[in-house]
Amino acid sequence: MVCTLRDYTVAPAPTFGLPPDSERRSLRVGQYAKLVFTATPDDDSQGERMWVEVTEVIGVGVYAGKLANDPVVMPIKCGIAVNFAWNNVVSILEV
């Protein structure tokens, strides 16, 4: 089973507020981004929200990171590499 990241440019607006696009497009190495992982792209469930530490800025709004949580539902493990974009970010944590 492969996990998918929810894209909030096409997904219905979440019931929680998203950070401004400008913040989601300008993450820095060492910040944490909360992403929503789902089982499939068309999964209508709430998915599983997990933190990913930004380890590299690949381009404007495109990042590489590593999973910083132990998932409860998703079949992945803490520490795996995750590539993501600004439109997958639902929250930002400064450390």
Beta strands, then each sheet from edge to edge (+ up, - down):
strand 1: 4-5
strand 2: 32-38
strand 3: 48-59
strand 4: 62-67
strand 5: 81-85
strand 6: 89-93
sheet 1: 1+ 2- 3+ 4- 5+
sheet 2: 1+ 2- 6+
end
